[in-house]
């Protein structure tokens, strides 16, 4: 059974404001740049969203193109100066061997991975590399929104691939994978946390039924402390085309 797919169109206008590029964002970005050797390369940003990753790579000297299924998100990326095509990742509108690198930042759970990996194998040059940032399963065990929204953990576990399964999917596509993990801590104020929840800052909140969302929001307004601490557990899959 396929996982539910959120509509990112309504999220595009506030996406960057509700998910700012904080210190943790830059730490993960630097890890991808380092481990996948992205600087100065021809890079495809798959599911580029509002273009934040692509723009940051451009500033580092990479030549970046984005592909994004949501026209609204793609429009925001173009406002950043990102070269982006509106298309599905399963049918990339690029010629064979065109890219040296590809990046998927919180995208692997939104696409048909076998089709996407086959397409990436096609558009990557020999010795091309893929960097995939996704959440490790331990992330969902302790996430601070779980107690507010009872369905959240179940939905995310059904959407996000296990790192070992992700590596096997990459092998089946003829790629050579390895996995790197990153643990982070974060803390935000109560007001910011509530703004994020109201704006459905993670797409999973858009997949909850209205009753559960409204009940969880009411609980958050009553129960969240002045400072909200939480952890982020990342799994970064890196794969090389032989």
LINJO-V783367 format. One record per pair of residues at least 12 apart in sequence whose ideal C-beta (glycine too) atoms are under 8 Angstrom apart, sorted by the first residue. I is the first residue (numbers start at 1). J is the second residue. D is the distance in Angstrom with one decimal. If there is no record, write none. Layout:
BEGIN
i:I j:J d:D
i:I j:J d:D
END
This chain:
BEGIN
i:3 j:109 d:6.9
i:3 j:158 d:5.7
i:3 j:159 d:4.4
i:4 j:155 d:7.3
i:4 j:159 d:7.5
i:4 j:207 d:5.0
i:5 j:110 d:6.6
i:6 j:110 d:7.9
i:6 j:203 d:3.8
i:6 j:204 d:7.5
i:6 j:206 d:4.5
i:6 j:207 d:5.8
i:7 j:70 d:7.9
i:7 j:206 d:6.8
i:8 j:49 d:7.4
i:8 j:69 d:7.9
i:8 j:70 d:4.3
i:8 j:72 d:7.0
i:8 j:73 d:5.3
i:8 j:203 d:6.9
i:9 j:70 d:5.6
i:9 j:71 d:7.3
i:9 j:72 d:4.3
i:9 j:73 d:7.6
i:10 j:72 d:7.9
i:10 j:206 d:7.7
i:11 j:73 d:7.9
i:11 j:199 d:7.8
i:11 j:200 d:6.7
i:11 j:203 d:7.0
i:11 j:206 d:7.2
i:12 j:50 d:6.8
i:12 j:70 d:6.6
i:12 j:72 d:3.8
i:12 j:73 d:4.8
i:12 j:75 d:7.2
i:12 j:76 d:5.4
i:13 j:72 d:7.7
i:13 j:76 d:7.9
i:14 j:199 d:5.1
i:15 j:49 d:6.8
i:15 j:50 d:5.4
i:15 j:73 d:7.2
i:15 j:76 d:7.2
i:15 j:201 d:7.9
i:16 j:50 d:5.4
i:16 j:52 d:6.6
i:16 j:76 d:7.5
i:17 j:199 d:7.9
i:18 j:195 d:6.9
i:18 j:196 d:5.1
i:18 j:199 d:4.6
i:18 j:201 d:3.8
i:19 j:196 d:7.8
i:19 j:201 d:5.7
i:21 j:52 d:6.2
i:21 j:56 d:7.8
i:22 j:186 d:7.4
i:24 j:184 d:4.6
i:24 j:186 d:5.7
i:24 j:232 d:6.2
i:27 j:182 d:7.3
i:27 j:184 d:6.7
i:28 j:133 d:6.1
i:28 j:182 d:6.3
i:28 j:184 d:7.6
i:28 j:234 d:6.2
i:28 j:236 d:7.8
i:29 j:53 d:6.9
i:29 j:56 d:6.0
i:31 j:180 d:7.0
i:31 j:182 d:6.0
i:31 j:236 d:6.3
i:32 j:103 d:6.4
i:32 j:105 d:7.5
i:32 j:131 d:4.7
i:32 j:133 d:6.3
i:32 j:236 d:6.7
i:33 j:57 d:7.5
i:33 j:60 d:6.7
i:35 j:131 d:6.6
i:35 j:180 d:6.0
i:35 j:236 d:6.7
i:35 j:238 d:5.5
i:36 j:101 d:5.9
i:36 j:103 d:7.3
i:36 j:129 d:4.9
i:36 j:130 d:7.5
i:36 j:131 d:3.8
i:36 j:238 d:5.9
i:37 j:101 d:7.3
i:37 j:129 d:6.6
i:38 j:57 d:5.9
i:38 j:60 d:7.3
i:38 j:62 d:5.7
i:38 j:101 d:5.5
i:38 j:103 d:7.1
i:38 j:131 d:7.2
i:39 j:57 d:7.9
i:39 j:60 d:5.0
i:39 j:61 d:5.7
i:39 j:62 d:6.0
i:40 j:60 d:7.8
i:40 j:61 d:4.9
i:40 j:62 d:6.0
i:41 j:62 d:5.4
i:41 j:63 d:7.3
i:41 j:100 d:4.3
i:41 j:101 d:4.6
i:42 j:62 d:7.6
i:42 j:63 d:5.0
i:42 j:65 d:8.0
i:42 j:98 d:7.0
i:42 j:99 d:5.0
i:42 j:100 d:4.7
i:42 j:101 d:7.0
i:43 j:57 d:5.7
i:43 j:62 d:4.9
i:43 j:63 d:6.9
i:43 j:64 d:4.8
i:43 j:65 d:7.5
i:43 j:99 d:6.6
i:43 j:100 d:7.1
i:43 j:101 d:4.5
i:43 j:102 d:7.0
i:43 j:103 d:6.3
i:44 j:64 d:7.7
i:44 j:65 d:5.6
i:44 j:66 d:7.6
i:44 j:67 d:6.7
i:44 j:92 d:7.5
i:44 j:94 d:7.0
i:44 j:98 d:7.9
i:44 j:99 d:4.5
i:44 j:101 d:7.2
i:44 j:102 d:4.5
i:44 j:103 d:7.3
i:44 j:120 d:7.8
i:44 j:123 d:6.6
i:45 j:57 d:7.3
i:45 j:64 d:5.9
i:45 j:65 d:7.1
i:45 j:66 d:4.4
i:45 j:67 d:7.4
i:45 j:82 d:7.8
i:45 j:102 d:7.8
i:45 j:103 d:5.2
i:45 j:105 d:7.7
i:46 j:67 d:5.8
i:46 j:89 d:5.0
i:46 j:92 d:7.9
i:46 j:102 d:5.9
i:46 j:103 d:6.8
i:46 j:104 d:4.8
i:46 j:107 d:5.8
i:46 j:111 d:8.0
i:46 j:116 d:7.0
i:46 j:120 d:7.4
i:47 j:67 d:7.3
i:47 j:68 d:6.2
i:47 j:69 d:7.2
i:47 j:89 d:5.9
i:47 j:104 d:6.2
i:47 j:105 d:7.5
i:47 j:106 d:7.9
i:47 j:107 d:3.5
i:47 j:110 d:6.5
i:47 j:111 d:7.1
i:48 j:66 d:3.1
i:48 j:67 d:6.6
i:48 j:68 d:4.9
i:48 j:73 d:7.7
i:48 j:74 d:7.7
i:48 j:77 d:5.5
i:48 j:82 d:6.6
i:48 j:84 d:5.8
i:49 j:68 d:6.4
i:49 j:70 d:7.8
i:49 j:73 d:4.9
i:49 j:76 d:7.7
i:49 j:77 d:6.9
i:49 j:105 d:7.9
i:50 j:73 d:5.7
i:50 j:76 d:4.0
i:50 j:77 d:5.5
i:50 j:80 d:7.2
i:51 j:66 d:6.0
i:51 j:76 d:6.6
i:51 j:77 d:2.9
i:51 j:78 d:7.5
i:51 j:79 d:7.9
i:51 j:80 d:4.3
i:51 j:81 d:8.0
i:51 j:82 d:3.7
i:51 j:84 d:6.6
i:52 j:80 d:7.5
i:53 j:103 d:6.1
i:53 j:105 d:5.3
i:54 j:66 d:4.8
i:54 j:77 d:6.7
i:54 j:80 d:7.5
i:54 j:82 d:4.5
i:54 j:84 d:7.5
i:55 j:77 d:8.0
i:55 j:80 d:4.6
i:55 j:81 d:6.8
i:55 j:82 d:5.9
i:57 j:103 d:7.7
i:58 j:81 d:7.5
i:58 j:82 d:7.5
i:62 j:101 d:7.9
i:64 j:82 d:6.9
i:64 j:83 d:7.2
i:65 j:83 d:5.0
i:65 j:84 d:7.2
i:65 j:85 d:7.3
i:65 j:94 d:7.4
i:65 j:99 d:7.7
i:66 j:82 d:5.1
i:66 j:83 d:6.8
i:66 j:84 d:3.8
i:66 j:85 d:7.4
i:67 j:84 d:6.8
i:67 j:85 d:5.3
i:67 j:86 d:7.9
i:67 j:87 d:5.2
i:67 j:89 d:6.3
i:67 j:92 d:6.2
i:67 j:93 d:7.2
i:67 j:94 d:7.9
i:68 j:84 d:5.6
i:68 j:85 d:7.7
i:68 j:86 d:6.2
i:68 j:87 d:7.8
i:69 j:86 d:7.1
i:69 j:87 d:7.0
i:69 j:88 d:5.3
i:69 j:89 d:7.1
i:70 j:86 d:7.8
i:71 j:86 d:5.4
i:74 j:86 d:4.9
i:88 j:111 d:7.8
i:89 j:104 d:7.9
i:89 j:107 d:7.1
i:89 j:111 d:4.9
i:89 j:116 d:4.7
i:89 j:119 d:7.0
i:90 j:111 d:6.4
i:90 j:112 d:5.3
i:90 j:115 d:4.0
i:90 j:116 d:5.6
i:90 j:119 d:6.4
i:91 j:115 d:8.0
i:91 j:119 d:7.0
i:92 j:119 d:4.6
i:92 j:120 d:7.6
i:92 j:122 d:7.5
i:92 j:123 d:5.5
i:94 j:123 d:4.9
i:95 j:123 d:7.3
i:96 j:122 d:5.5
i:96 j:123 d:6.5
i:97 j:122 d:7.9
i:97 j:123 d:6.9
i:97 j:124 d:6.9
i:97 j:125 d:4.7
i:97 j:126 d:7.6
i:98 j:123 d:5.4
i:98 j:125 d:7.6
i:99 j:123 d:5.4
i:99 j:124 d:5.6
i:99 j:125 d:6.8
i:99 j:128 d:6.4
i:100 j:124 d:7.3
i:100 j:125 d:5.6
i:100 j:128 d:5.5
i:100 j:129 d:7.5
i:101 j:124 d:7.7
i:101 j:128 d:6.4
i:101 j:129 d:5.3
i:101 j:130 d:7.5
i:101 j:131 d:7.2
i:102 j:120 d:5.2
i:102 j:123 d:7.6
i:102 j:124 d:6.4
i:102 j:128 d:7.2
i:102 j:129 d:7.6
i:102 j:130 d:4.7
i:102 j:131 d:7.4
i:103 j:130 d:7.7
i:103 j:131 d:5.1
i:103 j:132 d:7.9
i:103 j:133 d:7.8
i:104 j:116 d:7.8
i:104 j:130 d:7.2
i:104 j:131 d:7.4
i:104 j:132 d:4.6
i:104 j:133 d:7.1
i:105 j:133 d:4.7
i:106 j:133 d:6.3
i:106 j:134 d:6.6
i:106 j:135 d:7.8
i:107 j:132 d:7.7
i:108 j:132 d:5.3
i:108 j:134 d:4.9
i:108 j:160 d:7.6
i:108 j:161 d:5.9
i:108 j:166 d:6.5
i:108 j:237 d:7.8
i:109 j:134 d:6.5
i:109 j:159 d:4.3
i:109 j:160 d:4.5
i:109 j:161 d:6.6
i:110 j:159 d:7.8
i:110 j:203 d:7.9
i:113 j:161 d:6.9
i:113 j:166 d:7.5
i:113 j:169 d:5.3
i:114 j:169 d:6.4
i:114 j:172 d:7.2
i:114 j:173 d:7.0
i:117 j:130 d:7.9
i:117 j:169 d:6.2
i:117 j:170 d:6.1
i:117 j:172 d:7.8
i:117 j:173 d:3.7
i:117 j:175 d:6.8
i:118 j:173 d:5.7
i:120 j:173 d:7.5
i:121 j:173 d:5.4
i:121 j:174 d:5.7
i:121 j:175 d:6.6
i:121 j:241 d:6.0
i:124 j:241 d:4.9
i:125 j:241 d:7.6
i:126 j:241 d:6.4
i:126 j:242 d:7.5
i:127 j:240 d:6.6
i:127 j:241 d:6.5
i:127 j:242 d:7.8
i:128 j:240 d:7.3
i:128 j:241 d:4.5
i:129 j:238 d:6.7
i:129 j:239 d:6.9
i:129 j:240 d:5.3
i:129 j:241 d:7.4
i:130 j:170 d:7.4
i:130 j:175 d:6.7
i:130 j:237 d:7.7
i:130 j:238 d:7.0
i:130 j:239 d:4.5
i:130 j:240 d:7.9
i:130 j:241 d:7.9
i:131 j:236 d:6.6
i:131 j:237 d:7.7
i:131 j:238 d:5.6
i:132 j:166 d:6.9
i:132 j:236 d:6.8
i:132 j:237 d:4.2
i:132 j:238 d:7.6
i:132 j:239 d:7.6
i:133 j:234 d:6.2
i:133 j:236 d:5.4
i:134 j:160 d:5.9
i:134 j:161 d:6.7
i:134 j:163 d:7.6
i:134 j:166 d:7.0
i:134 j:234 d:7.4
i:134 j:235 d:5.5
i:134 j:236 d:7.8
i:134 j:237 d:7.1
i:135 j:156 d:7.5
i:135 j:160 d:5.5
i:135 j:232 d:7.7
i:135 j:233 d:6.4
i:135 j:234 d:6.5
i:135 j:235 d:6.8
i:136 j:163 d:6.3
i:136 j:181 d:6.0
i:136 j:233 d:4.3
i:136 j:234 d:6.3
i:136 j:235 d:4.2
i:137 j:157 d:6.9
i:137 j:160 d:7.5
i:137 j:162 d:6.2
i:137 j:163 d:7.9
i:138 j:233 d:4.6
i:139 j:231 d:7.4
i:139 j:232 d:6.4
i:139 j:233 d:3.8
i:139 j:234 d:7.5
i:140 j:153 d:4.9
i:140 j:156 d:5.1
i:140 j:157 d:5.6
i:140 j:160 d:7.5
i:141 j:153 d:7.5
i:142 j:230 d:7.7
i:142 j:231 d:5.9
i:143 j:230 d:6.7
i:144 j:228 d:6.1
i:144 j:229 d:7.7
i:144 j:230 d:4.3
i:145 j:197 d:7.5
i:145 j:202 d:7.9
i:145 j:216 d:7.6
i:148 j:197 d:7.8
i:148 j:216 d:4.2
i:148 j:217 d:7.9
i:148 j:219 d:5.1
i:148 j:220 d:5.2
i:148 j:223 d:7.6
i:149 j:205 d:7.2
i:149 j:208 d:6.1
i:149 j:212 d:6.1
i:149 j:213 d:7.3
i:149 j:216 d:4.1
i:150 j:212 d:7.0
i:151 j:208 d:6.0
i:151 j:212 d:6.0
i:152 j:204 d:5.8
i:152 j:205 d:7.8
i:152 j:208 d:7.3
i:155 j:204 d:5.4
i:155 j:207 d:5.7
i:155 j:208 d:7.6
i:156 j:204 d:5.5
i:159 j:204 d:7.5
i:163 j:179 d:4.8
i:163 j:181 d:7.9
i:163 j:235 d:4.1
i:163 j:237 d:6.5
i:164 j:179 d:7.8
i:166 j:179 d:7.6
i:166 j:235 d:7.5
i:166 j:237 d:5.1
i:167 j:179 d:5.8
i:167 j:237 d:6.1
i:167 j:239 d:8.0
i:170 j:237 d:6.6
i:170 j:239 d:4.4
i:174 j:241 d:7.3
i:174 j:242 d:7.1
i:175 j:239 d:4.0
i:175 j:240 d:6.5
i:175 j:241 d:5.8
i:175 j:242 d:7.8
i:176 j:239 d:6.3
i:176 j:240 d:4.8
i:176 j:241 d:7.9
i:176 j:242 d:6.3
i:177 j:237 d:5.7
i:177 j:238 d:6.7
i:177 j:239 d:4.3
i:178 j:237 d:7.6
i:178 j:238 d:5.4
i:178 j:239 d:7.8
i:179 j:235 d:5.8
i:179 j:236 d:6.9
i:179 j:237 d:5.3
i:179 j:238 d:7.5
i:180 j:235 d:7.8
i:180 j:236 d:4.6
i:180 j:238 d:6.6
i:181 j:233 d:7.3
i:181 j:234 d:6.5
i:181 j:235 d:5.7
i:181 j:236 d:7.3
i:182 j:232 d:8.0
i:182 j:233 d:7.8
i:182 j:234 d:4.2
i:182 j:236 d:6.5
i:183 j:231 d:6.8
i:183 j:232 d:7.4
i:183 j:233 d:5.7
i:183 j:234 d:7.6
i:184 j:231 d:6.8
i:184 j:232 d:4.2
i:184 j:233 d:7.9
i:184 j:234 d:7.2
i:185 j:229 d:7.1
i:185 j:230 d:7.7
i:185 j:231 d:5.6
i:185 j:232 d:7.7
i:186 j:229 d:7.3
i:186 j:230 d:5.7
i:186 j:231 d:7.4
i:186 j:232 d:6.3
i:187 j:227 d:5.7
i:187 j:228 d:6.7
i:187 j:229 d:4.6
i:187 j:230 d:7.6
i:188 j:227 d:7.5
i:188 j:228 d:5.4
i:189 j:226 d:6.7
i:189 j:227 d:6.3
i:189 j:228 d:7.3
i:190 j:224 d:5.0
i:190 j:225 d:6.5
i:190 j:226 d:5.1
i:190 j:227 d:7.2
i:190 j:228 d:6.5
i:193 j:220 d:7.2
i:193 j:224 d:5.7
i:193 j:228 d:4.6
i:194 j:220 d:6.2
i:194 j:221 d:6.5
i:194 j:224 d:6.7
i:197 j:216 d:7.6
i:197 j:217 d:5.8
i:197 j:220 d:5.5
i:198 j:217 d:6.6
i:200 j:213 d:7.8
END
